[in-house]
Amino acid sequence: MESQIESCQKLAVEGMEEFLKTFSFVPDDKLTWTPTPTAKSAIRIAAHTALYARRFAQMIETRKLPITETLDAWIDERDAEEIAITNREDIEAIFRQGTDEVLAALAALTPELIAQPLDFGVGYSPPMEFLMNLPGMHAISHAAQIDYLQTCWDDQEMHF
């Protein structure tokens, strides 16, 4: 029987692979397309998703949000980091490395650490089980955003 940690590791890898597969069907000329001026493009969603793998690993290891100063400063820093990534190869490399870090962070968890509640210091204290599942769920959720963008530019094909 698969352990809780193994299940979360499997979900993280499957989520990453599903996202990368979905993202691979975005044509190059649509990477920066947005349905409205303030919406995120496929490349921006992909950069966000890839970068968060490493952030989730850090959160699992430290049991803290990766906020360095204020929440607003952290969001500005995060946004700049996402905007700086402009090609598919970097996104895939960052995503795979971050997922490897998630797998290692999950493997290091003990039953005692899993049982301890998290304190993110922002009025939100999710259980460790939520954070353990988040890397995979996050990637799958953002793959759905890419699916939606594809329908906006009239790509109605089923991409398997």
C-alpha positions as CSV (number, residue, x, y, z in Angstrom):
1,M,0.0,0.0,0.0
2,E,1.2,3.5,-0.9
3,S,2.1,5.7,2.0
4,Q,0.8,9.2,2.4
5,I,4.2,10.7,1.5
6,E,4.5,8.4,-1.6
7,S,1.0,9.5,-2.6
8,C,1.9,13.2,-2.4
9,Q,5.1,12.6,-4.3
10,K,3.2,10.8,-7.0
11,L,0.7,13.7,-7.2
12,A,3.5,16.2,-7.4
13,V,5.1,14.4,-10.4
14,E,1.8,13.7,-12.1
15,G,0.8,17.4,-11.7
16,M,4.0,18.6,-13.1
17,E,3.9,16.2,-16.1
18,E,0.2,17.1,-16.8
19,F,1.0,20.8,-16.7
20,L,4.0,20.5,-19.0
21,K,2.0,18.4,-21.4
22,T,-0.8,20.9,-21.5
23,F,1.7,23.8,-21.9
24,S,3.4,22.0,-24.8
25,F,0.3,22.5,-26.9
26,V,0.5,26.3,-26.6
27,P,1.7,27.6,-30.0
28,D,4.8,29.9,-29.8
29,D,2.7,32.8,-31.2
30,K,0.2,32.5,-28.3
31,L,2.7,32.3,-25.4
32,T,2.3,35.9,-24.5
33,W,-1.4,36.3,-25.7
34,T,-3.9,37.4,-23.1
35,P,-7.7,37.7,-23.4
36,T,-7.6,41.1,-21.7
37,P,-4.8,43.5,-20.9
38,T,-4.6,42.6,-17.2
39,A,-4.9,38.8,-17.6
40,K,-1.9,36.5,-17.4
41,S,-0.5,34.9,-20.5
42,A,0.3,31.2,-20.9
43,I,4.0,31.9,-20.4
44,R,3.3,33.9,-17.2
45,I,1.1,31.1,-15.8
46,A,3.7,28.6,-16.6
47,A,6.5,30.6,-15.0
48,H,4.4,31.0,-11.9
49,T,3.6,27.3,-11.7
50,A,7.2,26.3,-12.2
51,L,8.6,28.7,-9.7
52,Y,6.1,27.6,-7.0
53,A,7.4,24.0,-7.0
54,R,10.6,25.2,-5.2
55,R,8.5,27.5,-3.0
56,F,6.4,24.6,-1.9
57,A,9.5,22.6,-1.1
58,Q,10.8,25.5,1.1
59,M,7.4,25.7,2.8
60,I,7.4,22.0,3.6
61,E,11.0,22.2,4.9
62,T,10.6,25.4,7.0
63,R,6.9,25.2,7.7
64,K,6.7,28.9,6.8
65,L,5.6,31.1,3.9
66,P,8.6,32.3,1.9
67,I,7.9,35.9,2.7
68,T,11.2,37.9,3.2
69,E,9.8,41.3,4.2
70,T,6.2,42.4,3.8
71,L,3.6,40.5,1.9
72,D,3.4,43.3,-0.8
73,A,7.2,43.3,-1.2
74,W,7.2,39.5,-1.6
75,I,4.4,39.7,-4.2
76,D,6.4,42.3,-6.2
77,E,9.5,40.1,-6.0
78,R,7.5,37.0,-7.1
79,D,5.9,38.9,-10.0
80,A,9.3,40.2,-11.2
81,E,10.7,36.7,-11.0
82,E,7.8,35.3,-13.1
83,I,8.0,38.0,-15.7
84,A,11.8,37.4,-16.1
85,I,11.2,33.8,-17.4
86,T,10.5,34.0,-21.1
87,N,11.1,30.6,-22.6
88,R,9.8,27.1,-22.4
89,E,13.1,25.4,-21.7
90,D,13.7,27.5,-18.6
91,I,10.2,26.8,-17.4
92,E,10.6,23.1,-17.7
93,A,14.1,23.0,-16.1
94,I,12.9,25.2,-13.2
95,F,9.8,23.0,-12.8
96,R,11.6,19.7,-12.8
97,Q,14.3,21.0,-10.4
98,G,11.6,22.4,-8.0
99,T,9.7,19.1,-8.2
100,D,12.8,17.2,-7.3
101,E,13.1,19.5,-4.3
102,V,9.5,18.8,-3.3
103,L,10.1,15.1,-3.5
104,A,13.1,15.4,-1.2
105,A,11.2,17.7,1.2
106,L,8.3,15.2,1.4
107,A,10.6,12.3,1.9
108,A,12.2,14.1,4.9
109,L,8.8,14.4,6.7
110,T,8.3,12.3,9.8
111,P,4.8,11.3,11.2
112,E,5.5,13.8,14.0
113,L,6.1,16.7,11.6
114,I,3.1,15.8,9.5
115,A,0.9,15.9,12.7
116,Q,2.1,19.4,13.7
117,P,-0.1,22.3,12.5
118,L,1.5,25.0,10.4
119,D,1.6,28.6,11.3
120,F,2.0,30.8,8.3
121,G,1.7,33.9,10.4
122,V,-0.9,35.5,8.2
123,G,-4.0,34.2,10.0
124,Y,-3.9,31.0,8.1
125,S,-2.7,27.7,9.6
126,P,-3.3,24.8,7.1
127,P,-2.6,21.3,8.1
128,M,0.6,19.8,6.8
129,E,-1.5,17.3,4.7
130,F,-2.8,20.2,2.7
131,L,0.7,21.6,2.0
132,M,1.9,18.1,1.1
133,N,-0.8,17.8,-1.6
134,L,-0.5,21.4,-2.8
135,P,2.4,21.0,-5.3
136,G,0.4,18.5,-7.4
137,M,-3.0,20.3,-7.0
138,H,-1.4,23.6,-7.8
139,A,0.1,22.4,-11.1
140,I,-3.2,20.7,-12.2
141,S,-5.2,23.8,-11.4
142,H,-2.9,26.0,-13.5
143,A,-3.0,23.4,-16.3
144,A,-6.8,24.1,-16.4
145,Q,-6.0,27.8,-16.9
146,I,-3.9,26.9,-19.9
147,D,-6.8,24.8,-21.2
148,Y,-9.1,27.8,-20.9
149,L,-6.7,30.1,-22.8
150,Q,-6.6,27.5,-25.6
151,T,-10.4,27.7,-25.9
152,C,-10.1,31.5,-26.1
153,W,-7.9,31.3,-29.2
154,D,-10.3,28.6,-30.6
155,D,-8.2,25.5,-30.0
156,Q,-11.0,23.0,-29.5
157,E,-8.8,19.9,-29.9
158,M,-8.6,17.3,-27.1
159,H,-4.8,17.2,-26.3
160,F,-3.9,13.9,-24.8
